[in-house]
Protein backbone atom coordinates (compact mmCIF):
# COMPACT_ATOMS: atom_id res chain seq x y z
CA UNK A 1 0.00 0.00 0.00
CA UNK A 2 1.37 3.41 -0.97
CA UNK A 3 0.30 5.43 2.08
CA UNK A 4 0.54 3.64 5.38
CA UNK A 5 -2.52 4.58 7.39
CA UNK A 6 -3.23 1.24 8.98
CA UNK A 7 -4.06 1.17 12.70
CA UNK A 8 -0.90 1.42 14.75
CA UNK A 9 1.03 3.27 12.07
CA UNK A 10 0.04 6.76 13.21
CA UNK A 11 -1.14 8.46 16.36
CA UNK A 12 -4.90 8.20 16.69
CA UNK A 13 -6.58 10.86 14.59
CA UNK A 14 -3.31 11.84 12.93
CA UNK A 15 -2.32 10.88 9.39
CA UNK A 16 0.92 8.95 9.08
CA UNK A 17 3.99 10.77 7.83
CA UNK A 18 3.67 8.75 4.62
CA UNK A 19 0.17 10.07 3.98
CA UNK A 20 1.20 13.62 4.89
CA UNK A 21 4.12 13.52 2.47
CA UNK A 22 1.89 12.06 -0.22
CA UNK A 23 -1.02 14.52 -0.06
CA UNK A 24 0.08 17.58 1.91
CA UNK A 25 2.26 19.32 -0.71
CA UNK A 26 -0.43 19.22 -3.38
CA UNK A 27 -3.21 20.21 -0.98
CA UNK A 28 -1.14 23.11 0.34
CA UNK A 29 -0.46 24.42 -3.17
CA UNK A 30 -4.11 24.15 -4.14
CA UNK A 31 -5.22 25.92 -0.95
CA UNK A 32 -2.84 28.82 -1.71
CA UNK A 33 -3.91 29.14 -5.35
CA UNK A 34 -7.64 28.50 -4.90
CA UNK A 35 -8.57 28.77 -1.20
CA UNK A 36 -12.29 28.08 -1.71
CA UNK A 37 -11.73 24.98 -3.84
CA UNK A 38 -13.13 21.62 -2.73
CA UNK A 39 -10.33 19.15 -3.46
CA UNK A 40 -11.26 15.62 -4.54
CA UNK A 41 -8.31 13.23 -4.79
CA UNK A 42 -8.05 9.92 -6.64
CA UNK A 43 -5.89 7.03 -5.52
CA UNK A 44 -5.38 3.43 -6.48
CA UNK A 45 -4.76 2.78 -2.78
CA UNK A 46 -7.79 4.53 -1.30
CA UNK A 47 -9.24 3.13 1.89
CA UNK A 48 -11.38 4.49 4.71
CA UNK A 49 -8.23 5.32 6.68
CA UNK A 50 -6.60 7.12 3.76
CA UNK A 51 -9.82 9.01 3.03
CA UNK A 52 -10.00 10.14 6.67
CA UNK A 53 -6.37 11.28 6.55
CA UNK A 54 -6.92 13.18 3.30
CA UNK A 55 -9.98 14.91 4.79
CA UNK A 56 -8.00 15.80 7.91
CA UNK A 57 -5.46 17.50 5.62
CA UNK A 58 -8.14 19.52 3.85
CA UNK A 59 -9.39 17.34 0.99
CA UNK A 60 -13.13 17.08 0.47
CA UNK A 61 -12.88 13.37 -0.33
CA UNK A 62 -10.80 10.73 -2.07
CA UNK A 63 -12.05 8.46 -4.84
CA UNK A 64 -10.66 4.96 -5.34
CA UNK A 65 -9.26 4.01 -8.75
CA UNK A 66 -10.79 2.67 -10.83
CA UNK A 67 -13.74 4.78 -9.82
CA UNK A 68 -17.42 4.35 -10.47
CA UNK A 69 -18.76 7.18 -12.66
CA UNK A 70 -21.98 7.49 -10.67
CA UNK A 71 -20.07 7.67 -7.40
CA UNK A 72 -17.63 10.17 -8.90
CA UNK A 73 -20.48 12.37 -10.12
CA UNK A 74 -22.17 12.25 -6.70
CA UNK A 75 -18.94 13.19 -4.91
CA UNK A 76 -18.23 16.05 -7.32
CA UNK A 77 -21.78 17.38 -6.94
CA UNK A 78 -21.44 17.30 -3.15
CA UNK A 79 -18.07 19.04 -3.34
CA UNK A 80 -19.48 21.66 -5.69
CA UNK A 81 -22.41 22.36 -3.38
CA UNK A 82 -20.05 23.01 -0.45
CA UNK A 83 -18.12 25.59 -2.46
CA UNK A 84 -21.23 27.43 -3.65
CA UNK A 85 -22.38 28.20 -0.08
SULTAGI-V460803 format. One record per residue. N is the residue number from 1. RES is the residue in one small letter. SS is DSSP state (H for helix, E for strand, L for the rest). OMEGA is omega in degrees with one decimal (NA if undefined). D_FIRST is the distance of its C-alpha to the first C-alpha in Angstrom with 1 decimal. Layout:
# SULTAGI-V460803
{{N RES SS OMEGA D_FIRST} {N RES SS OMEGA D_FIRST}}
This chain:
# SULTAGI-V460803
{{1 x L -177.0 0.0} {2 x L 179.8 3.8} {3 x L -175.8 5.8} {4 x L 179.3 6.5} {5 x L 179.2 9.0} {6 x L 179.0 9.6} {7 x L -179.2 13.4} {8 x L -179.2 14.8} {9 x L 178.5 12.6} {10 x L 175.4 14.8} {11 x L -177.6 18.5} {12 x L 179.1 19.2} {13 x L -178.7 19.3} {14 x L 176.5 17.8} {15 x L 177.4 14.6} {16 x L 179.1 12.8} {17 x H 177.6 13.9} {18 x H 179.3 10.6} {19 x H 178.5 10.8} {20 x H -177.8 14.5} {21 x H -178.4 14.3} {22 x H -174.0 12.2} {23 x H -171.0 14.6} {24 x H -178.3 17.7} {25 x H -179.5 19.5} {26 x H 179.6 19.5} {27 x H 179.0 20.5} {28 x H 179.4 23.1} {29 x H 179.5 24.6} {30 x H -179.4 24.8} {31 x H 178.5 26.5} {32 x H -176.2 29.0} {33 x H -176.6 29.9} {34 x L -172.7 29.9} {35 x L -177.7 30.0} {36 x L -177.2 30.7} {37 x L 172.6 27.9} {38 x L -174.5 25.4} {39 x L 174.6 22.0} {40 x E -179.4 19.8} {41 x E 172.5 16.3} {42 x E 179.7 14.4} {43 x E 174.8 10.7} {44 x L -177.7 9.1} {45 x L -178.4 6.2} {46 x L 175.1 9.1} {47 x L 178.3 9.9} {48 x H 179.9 13.1} {49 x H 179.7 11.9} {50 x H 177.8 10.4} {51 x H 178.5 13.7} {52 x H 178.7 15.7} {53 x H 179.1 14.5} {54 x H 177.9 15.2} {55 x H 179.1 18.6} {56 x H 178.6 19.4} {57 x L 174.3 19.2} {58 x L 177.5 21.5} {59 x L 175.3 19.7} {60 x L -179.5 21.5} {61 x E 175.4 18.6} {62 x E 179.8 15.4} {63 x E 176.5 15.5} {64 x E 173.3 12.9} {65 x L -12.5 13.4} {66 x L -175.5 15.5} {67 x L 177.7 17.5} {68 x L -177.1 20.8} {69 x H 178.9 23.7} {70 x H 178.3 25.6} {71 x H 177.6 22.7} {72 x H 179.7 22.2} {73 x H 179.8 26.0} {74 x H 179.5 26.2} {75 x H -179.6 23.6} {76 x H 176.0 25.4} {77 x H 178.1 28.7} {78 x H 179.0 27.7} {79 x H 180.0 26.5} {80 x H -178.7 29.7} {81 x H 177.9 31.8} {82 x H -179.2 30.5} {83 x H -176.1 31.5} {84 x L -177.5 34.9} {85 x L NA 36.0}}
